[in-house]
Amino acid sequence: MKTTLIRIDTDKPGLEIIEQVCSCLLGGGIVLYPSDTVYGLLCHADYKETVERLSVLKGYKERRPFILIVDGISMAESLTDGIDLEVREILLQRWPGRLTIVLPAGNRCPEWVRGEDNTVAMRHPADPLSNSILSEVRIPLVSTSANLSGMQPAMSLAEIPESILDGVDIILDAGTLPPSSPSTIIRLLRSQGRT
């Protein structure tokens, strides 16, 4: 497998690059990309074999839940048992942004991305690159940091292990990323009358 390296401007990613990335993701590929926080890995959430391949790249020995990035409340709701008014109000205030929300998973959420307590973690990123990809691909994507389990997240390609660089299909290189705060995670498990 040959990895494609593409230089990218995260503020103006360009339609041709976005289409190439989306074609890769829809075809079961893995993309290394500059997220709004650190360098990350993206893949199609519905493809079990691709998610398992991603787990191997990360060095996970056991199945682990993953955060999904979505393009808004409607896509998030499709992965849950429903989003009540209180939770919806929080999302309207904080999305898009660096908020990851954990809710009870619905029937349409793939089992291999869920937490052990049958939950799904989701966020709607605010950066132009992530949003351009989500707008084009129109599906939830697994997003995780591009580092081995237990290692520090990477702010440049030089900090990413060769095993990961060699194991992905596309690398989007934006140079060294600026320092940023991590995503906040909140668990809201009272959705749709559940406690």
C-alpha positions as CSV (number, residue, x, y, z in Angstrom):
1,M,0.0,0.0,0.0
2,K,1.4,3.4,-1.0
3,T,0.7,6.4,1.3
4,T,-0.2,9.7,-0.4
5,L,1.3,12.8,1.2
6,I,-0.6,16.1,0.6
7,R,0.4,19.5,1.9
8,I,-2.6,21.4,3.1
9,D,-3.8,24.8,4.3
10,T,-6.2,24.0,7.1
11,D,-8.1,27.3,6.7
12,K,-8.5,26.8,2.9
13,P,-8.2,23.0,2.3
14,G,-9.4,23.1,-1.4
15,L,-12.2,21.1,-2.9
16,E,-10.0,18.7,-4.8
17,I,-8.2,17.6,-1.7
18,I,-11.4,17.3,0.3
19,E,-12.9,15.1,-2.5
20,Q,-9.8,12.9,-2.5
21,V,-9.9,12.5,1.3
22,C,-13.6,11.7,1.2
23,S,-13.2,9.1,-1.6
24,C,-10.5,7.5,0.6
25,L,-12.7,7.4,3.7
26,L,-15.7,6.1,1.8
27,G,-13.5,3.4,0.3
28,G,-12.4,2.1,3.7
29,G,-9.2,4.0,4.0
30,I,-7.5,5.8,6.9
31,V,-6.5,9.5,6.7
32,L,-3.9,11.2,9.0
33,Y,-5.0,14.8,9.3
34,P,-4.4,18.0,11.3
35,S,-7.4,18.3,13.6
36,D,-8.4,21.4,15.6
37,T,-6.2,20.2,18.5
38,V,-3.5,17.7,17.4
39,Y,-2.7,15.4,14.4
40,G,-5.3,12.7,14.2
41,L,-6.6,9.7,12.4
42,L,-9.9,9.5,10.6
43,C,-11.9,6.6,9.2
44,H,-15.5,5.6,8.4
45,A,-17.3,4.7,11.6
46,D,-19.5,2.0,9.9
47,Y,-16.6,-0.1,8.6
48,K,-15.7,-2.5,11.3
49,E,-12.5,-3.8,9.5
50,T,-11.2,-0.3,9.0
51,V,-11.9,0.6,12.7
52,E,-10.0,-2.6,13.7
53,R,-7.1,-1.6,11.5
54,L,-7.1,1.8,13.2
55,S,-7.0,0.1,16.6
56,V,-3.9,-1.9,15.5
57,L,-2.2,1.3,14.2
58,K,-2.8,2.8,17.6
59,G,-1.3,-0.3,19.4
60,Y,-4.5,-1.1,21.3
61,K,-4.4,-4.7,22.7
62,E,-8.1,-4.7,23.5
63,R,-11.2,-3.1,21.9
64,R,-11.6,0.5,22.9
65,P,-14.4,3.0,22.2
66,F,-13.7,5.9,19.8
67,I,-14.9,9.5,19.6
68,L,-17.0,10.2,16.5
69,I,-17.0,13.5,14.7
70,V,-20.3,14.6,13.3
71,D,-21.6,17.6,11.3
72,G,-24.2,18.7,13.8
73,I,-27.0,17.8,16.2
74,S,-29.0,15.9,13.5
75,M,-26.2,13.5,12.7
76,A,-25.5,13.1,16.5
77,E,-29.1,12.3,17.1
78,S,-29.1,9.5,14.5
79,L,-26.5,7.7,16.7
80,T,-28.4,8.0,19.9
81,D,-31.7,7.1,21.5
82,G,-32.7,10.7,21.0
83,I,-31.5,14.1,22.4
84,D,-33.7,15.8,25.0
85,L,-34.3,19.5,25.1
86,E,-31.8,20.2,27.9
87,V,-28.9,18.4,26.0
88,R,-29.9,20.0,22.8
89,E,-29.6,23.4,24.4
90,I,-26.1,22.6,25.6
91,L,-25.1,21.5,22.1
92,L,-26.7,24.6,20.5
93,Q,-24.4,26.7,22.8
94,R,-21.2,24.7,22.5
95,W,-21.2,23.1,19.0
96,P,-19.3,23.4,16.8
97,G,-16.4,23.5,19.2
98,R,-14.1,21.5,21.5
99,L,-16.9,19.7,23.4
100,T,-17.2,15.9,23.3
101,I,-20.6,14.7,24.5
102,V,-21.2,11.1,25.7
103,L,-24.8,9.9,25.3
104,P,-26.6,6.5,25.3
105,A,-26.0,4.8,21.9
106,G,-28.9,4.1,19.6
107,N,-29.5,1.2,17.3
108,R,-27.8,2.9,14.3
109,C,-24.5,3.4,16.2
110,P,-21.9,0.8,15.3
111,E,-21.2,-1.5,18.2
112,W,-17.4,-1.4,17.6
113,V,-17.2,2.3,18.5
114,R,-19.4,2.2,21.6
115,G,-18.2,2.3,25.2
116,E,-18.7,-0.7,27.5
117,D,-21.7,1.1,29.0
118,N,-23.4,1.2,25.6
119,T,-22.6,4.9,25.1
120,V,-21.3,6.9,22.1
121,A,-18.9,9.9,22.4
122,M,-19.4,12.6,19.7
123,R,-18.2,16.1,18.9
124,H,-18.8,18.6,16.2
125,P,-15.4,20.3,15.5
126,A,-15.3,24.0,14.5
127,D,-12.2,24.0,12.2
128,P,-12.7,24.5,8.4
129,L,-10.9,21.3,7.4
130,S,-12.9,18.9,9.6
131,N,-16.1,20.7,8.6
132,S,-15.3,20.5,4.9
133,I,-14.7,16.8,5.2
134,L,-17.9,16.2,7.2
135,S,-20.0,18.3,4.8
136,E,-18.7,16.3,1.8
137,V,-18.7,12.8,3.3
138,R,-22.0,13.1,5.2
139,I,-21.3,10.3,7.6
140,P,-20.0,10.0,11.2
141,L,-16.2,9.5,11.3
142,V,-14.0,7.9,13.9
143,S,-11.4,10.5,15.0
144,T,-8.5,9.7,17.3
145,S,-5.0,11.1,18.0
146,A,-2.2,9.9,15.7
147,N,0.0,8.5,18.4
148,L,0.6,5.0,19.9
149,S,-1.4,4.2,23.0
150,G,0.2,5.8,26.0
151,M,2.3,8.2,24.0
152,Q,1.9,12.0,23.8
153,P,-0.3,13.4,21.0
154,A,1.7,14.8,18.0
155,M,1.8,18.4,16.9
156,S,3.9,17.7,13.7
157,L,4.5,14.7,11.4
158,A,8.0,14.3,12.9
159,E,6.5,13.3,16.2
160,I,4.3,10.5,14.7
161,P,5.7,6.9,14.7
162,E,6.8,5.5,11.3
163,S,4.4,2.6,11.9
164,I,1.4,5.0,11.8
165,L,2.8,7.1,8.9
166,D,3.3,3.9,6.9
167,G,0.0,2.4,7.8
168,V,-2.4,5.2,6.6
169,D,-3.6,5.8,3.1
170,I,-3.4,9.6,3.0
171,I,-1.3,12.0,5.1
172,L,-2.4,15.7,5.2
173,D,0.6,17.7,6.2
174,A,-0.1,21.2,7.7
175,G,3.3,21.6,9.3
176,T,3.6,22.2,13.0
177,L,0.2,22.8,14.7
178,P,-0.2,25.7,17.1
179,P,-0.7,24.9,20.8
180,S,-4.3,24.3,21.7
181,S,-6.5,23.2,24.5
182,P,-7.9,19.7,24.5
183,S,-11.6,18.8,24.0
184,T,-13.8,18.9,27.0
185,I,-15.7,15.7,27.6
186,I,-19.1,15.6,29.4
187,R,-21.3,12.6,30.0
188,L,-25.1,13.2,29.7
189,L,-26.7,9.8,30.2
190,R,-30.2,11.1,31.1
191,S,-31.3,11.4,27.5
192,Q,-34.9,10.5,26.6
193,G,-35.9,10.0,30.2
194,R,-33.1,7.6,31.0
195,T,-31.0,8.1,34.2
